Amino acid sequence: MNSIAFIFTRGPHGSSFGREGLDSILALLSFSDKIALFFVSDGVLQLTTNQKPHLILARDYISTFSILSLYEIKRFYICSAALIERGLTINTSNILGADILSPRTLRIMLNDYHRLITF
């Protein structure tokens, strides 16, 4: 089976990219046994805790990321440089307990996937 990497590059609010990415992951679960999620650029904001989307009348889909572990998805990666650029620390908690890696390491890991899907 093909391995699939989902790359989240946009913030959680202001567009539907994050929600659509999550829906795509759930739809493709039965087609691949190797799925990973990579959070780079503004995508690192998808996983920050204590978000309050209801204050801006947005749907709270962020908590749905946490159910992915029930589907045997265990590969979650965050770009360390993107965290620092956004004023977040490497010790900032995230809802998935994702591994925080350097941009170089993320690029190397992405080479192991057959399909790259960006949101």
C-alpha positions in Angstrom: 0.0 0.0 0.0 1.0 3.6 -0.5 2.2 5.6 2.4 0.6 9.1 2.7 1.9 12.2 4.4 -0.5 15.0 5.2 1.2 18.3 5.5 -0.7 21.1 7.3 0.6 24.5 6.4 -2.2 26.8 7.3 -3.6 28.0 10.6 -6.8 26.5 12.1 -9.2 29.5 11.6 -10.0 31.7 8.7 -10.2 28.9 6.1 -11.5 25.4 5.9 -8.1 23.8 5.0 -7.5 22.3 8.4 -11.0 20.8 8.7 -10.8 19.5 5.1 -7.4 17.9 5.8 -8.8 16.1 8.8 -11.8 14.9 6.8 -9.4 13.6 4.1 -7.4 11.7 6.7 -10.5 10.0 8.0 -11.6 9.1 4.5 -8.3 7.6 3.5 -7.6 5.5 6.6 -8.7 2.3 5.0 -6.4 2.8 1.9 -3.1 3.1 3.7 -1.4 1.6 6.7 1.2 4.2 6.8 -0.2 7.7 7.4 1.7 10.6 9.0 0.8 14.2 9.7 3.3 17.0 9.4 2.7 20.4 10.8 4.8 23.2 9.3 4.5 27.0 8.9 1.2 28.2 10.3 0.1 24.6 10.4 1.7 24.3 13.8 -1.1 26.4 15.2 -3.5 23.5 14.4 -2.3 21.7 17.5 -2.1 24.4 20.1 -4.1 23.7 23.2 -6.8 26.0 24.8 -8.1 27.3 21.5 -11.6 28.9 21.7 -13.0 29.0 18.2 -16.5 29.6 19.5 -15.4 33.2 20.3 -15.0 33.8 16.6 -18.1 31.7 15.7 -15.9 29.0 14.2 -16.4 25.2 14.5 -14.2 23.4 17.0 -12.7 20.6 14.9 -9.3 20.8 16.5 -10.2 18.3 19.3 -11.1 15.8 16.5 -7.3 15.4 15.8 -7.0 13.6 19.1 -9.2 10.7 17.9 -6.7 9.8 15.2 -4.7 7.6 17.7 -7.9 5.4 17.9 -7.3 4.7 14.2 -3.7 3.5 14.7 -2.2 6.8 13.4 0.9 7.3 15.5 3.1 9.5 13.3 2.7 13.2 14.1 5.5 15.7 13.5 5.9 19.4 14.2 8.5 21.7 12.7 10.6 23.2 15.5 11.6 26.3 13.4 7.9 27.1 12.7 7.1 27.0 16.4 9.9 29.4 17.2 9.0 31.8 14.4 5.5 32.0 15.9 6.7 32.7 19.4 5.9 29.2 20.7 8.4 27.2 22.6 9.5 23.7 21.8 8.0 22.8 25.2 4.5 24.2 24.2 2.0 21.4 24.7 0.1 20.2 21.7 -3.0 18.0 21.5 -1.4 15.1 19.8 1.9 14.9 21.7 3.6 15.2 18.3 7.3 14.9 17.9 9.1 18.2 17.3 11.8 17.9 14.7 14.1 20.2 12.8 13.1 21.3 9.2 15.9 19.1 7.8 14.8 16.0 9.6 11.2 16.6 8.4 12.3 16.9 4.8 14.3 13.6 5.1 11.2 11.9 6.6 8.9 13.2 3.9 11.1 11.3 1.3 9.8 8.1 2.8 6.2 8.7 1.7 4.7 7.9 -1.7 2.0 10.6 -1.6 2.2 14.1 -0.1 -1.1 15.9 0.4 -0.9 19.5 1.5 -3.6 21.5 3.3 
